[in-house]
Amino acid sequence: MALSAGMTGGFAVHFMKKSRQNNSPFSVYLSACIFGMLLSGISISEYRNITGLKAWGLLGAVGVLAFLGQIIMTYGYKYVTATKGSIMGFTETIATIGLSYWLTGEEMKPRFWLGTLLIILGLLINQNIFRSKTARFK
């Protein structure tokens, strides 16, 4: 599963980089947003459980912040290789889990911590292998 996640992450970064050659980050990411919005229309019934101005405000803030974060990432994908972009995607998962625990006090089950540890170990192994290969060529 990890290998397929790395491969699909690499493909995603590659195609994102290709689309960024001729398009702005806004048009690239907005097309994904619009397509995703159309596909997620089946879950519209879940919104009836959201009541109150505060809840809608928080939902809107999450949407705006996520949009801005993705625009910045989409902008940057033009300047990185697919390999590095895929690796950055894994660090995004670690940051999300850590911030969810730290900022919101979300309960994390042991499998989340185990998964986070495995991702970190994989990234460390990847960095050490990459460094040792480049050191041989210098």
C-alpha positions as CSV (number, residue, x, y, z in Angstrom):
1,M,0.0,0.0,0.0
2,A,2.9,2.4,0.8
3,L,4.5,1.7,-2.5
4,S,1.3,2.4,-4.4
5,A,0.7,5.6,-2.4
6,G,4.2,6.7,-3.3
7,M,3.7,5.9,-7.0
8,T,0.3,7.6,-7.2
9,G,1.7,10.6,-5.3
10,G,4.6,10.8,-7.8
11,F,2.1,10.6,-10.7
12,A,0.0,13.3,-9.1
13,V,3.0,15.6,-8.7
14,H,4.2,14.9,-12.2
15,F,0.8,15.8,-13.8
16,M,0.5,18.8,-11.5
17,K,3.9,20.0,-12.6
18,K,2.9,19.5,-16.3
19,S,-0.3,21.3,-15.9
20,R,1.5,24.2,-14.1
21,Q,3.7,24.8,-17.1
22,N,1.0,26.5,-19.0
23,N,-1.7,27.3,-16.3
24,S,-1.9,29.3,-13.1
25,P,-2.2,27.5,-9.8
26,F,-5.7,28.9,-9.4
27,S,-7.0,27.4,-12.6
28,V,-5.2,24.0,-11.9
29,Y,-6.6,23.7,-8.4
30,L,-10.0,25.2,-9.0
31,S,-10.6,22.6,-11.7
32,A,-10.0,19.9,-9.1
33,C,-12.3,21.7,-6.6
34,I,-15.1,22.0,-9.1
35,F,-14.8,18.3,-10.2
36,G,-14.6,17.2,-6.5
37,M,-17.6,19.4,-5.6
38,L,-19.7,17.7,-8.3
39,L,-18.6,14.2,-7.2
40,S,-19.3,15.0,-3.5
41,G,-22.8,16.2,-4.2
42,I,-24.1,12.9,-2.9
43,S,-23.0,13.9,0.6
44,I,-25.0,17.1,0.7
45,S,-27.5,15.6,3.1
46,E,-24.8,15.7,5.8
47,Y,-24.9,19.5,5.8
48,R,-28.3,19.6,7.5
49,N,-26.6,18.5,10.7
50,I,-24.6,21.7,10.8
51,T,-26.5,24.3,12.8
52,G,-25.5,27.7,14.0
53,L,-23.5,30.6,12.6
54,K,-20.3,29.5,14.5
55,A,-20.4,26.0,12.9
56,W,-20.9,27.5,9.4
57,G,-18.1,30.0,10.1
58,L,-15.7,27.4,11.2
59,L,-16.6,25.2,8.1
60,G,-16.0,28.2,5.9
61,A,-12.7,29.0,7.6
62,V,-11.5,25.4,7.0
63,G,-12.5,25.7,3.4
64,V,-10.7,29.0,2.8
65,L,-7.5,27.8,4.7
66,A,-7.5,24.5,2.9
67,F,-7.9,26.3,-0.5
68,L,-5.1,28.7,0.3
69,G,-2.8,25.9,1.4
70,Q,-3.5,23.9,-1.8
71,I,-2.9,26.9,-4.0
72,I,0.5,27.5,-2.4
73,M,1.3,23.8,-2.9
74,T,0.1,23.8,-6.5
75,Y,2.3,26.8,-7.2
76,G,5.3,25.1,-5.7
77,Y,4.8,21.8,-7.6
78,K,6.0,23.6,-10.7
79,Y,9.5,23.8,-9.1
80,V,10.0,20.3,-7.6
81,T,10.5,16.8,-9.0
82,A,7.8,14.2,-8.8
83,T,10.0,12.3,-6.3
84,K,10.4,15.2,-3.9
85,G,6.8,16.2,-4.3
86,S,5.6,12.7,-3.3
87,I,7.9,12.7,-0.3
88,M,6.4,16.1,0.8
89,G,3.0,14.5,0.5
90,F,3.9,12.0,3.2
91,T,5.1,14.8,5.5
92,E,1.7,16.4,5.1
93,T,0.1,13.4,6.7
94,I,2.4,13.6,9.7
95,A,1.8,17.3,10.1
96,T,-2.0,16.8,9.9
97,I,-2.0,14.1,12.6
98,G,0.3,16.1,14.8
99,L,-1.6,19.3,14.5
100,S,-5.0,17.6,15.0
101,Y,-3.7,16.1,18.3
102,W,-1.9,19.3,19.4
103,L,-4.4,22.0,18.4
104,T,-7.8,20.3,18.8
105,G,-7.0,17.6,21.3
106,E,-8.3,15.0,18.9
107,E,-8.0,11.5,20.3
108,M,-5.4,9.5,18.3
109,K,-5.6,5.7,18.6
110,P,-2.4,3.7,18.7
111,R,-2.7,2.8,15.0
112,F,-2.4,6.5,14.1
113,W,0.8,6.8,16.1
114,L,2.1,3.5,14.6
115,G,1.4,4.7,11.1
116,T,3.0,8.1,11.8
117,L,6.1,6.3,13.2
118,L,6.3,4.0,10.1
119,I,6.0,7.1,7.8
120,I,8.8,8.9,9.6
121,L,11.0,5.7,9.5
122,G,10.3,5.4,5.8
123,L,11.2,9.1,5.2
124,L,14.4,8.7,7.3
125,I,15.4,5.5,5.4
126,N,14.7,7.3,2.1
127,Q,16.8,10.3,3.1
128,N,19.7,8.1,4.1
129,I,19.6,6.0,0.9
130,F,19.4,9.1,-1.2
131,R,22.3,10.7,0.6
132,S,24.5,7.6,0.3
133,K,23.8,7.4,-3.4
134,T,24.6,11.1,-4.0
135,A,27.7,10.9,-1.8
136,R,29.1,8.1,-4.1
137,F,28.8,10.3,-7.2
138,K,30.7,13.3,-5.8
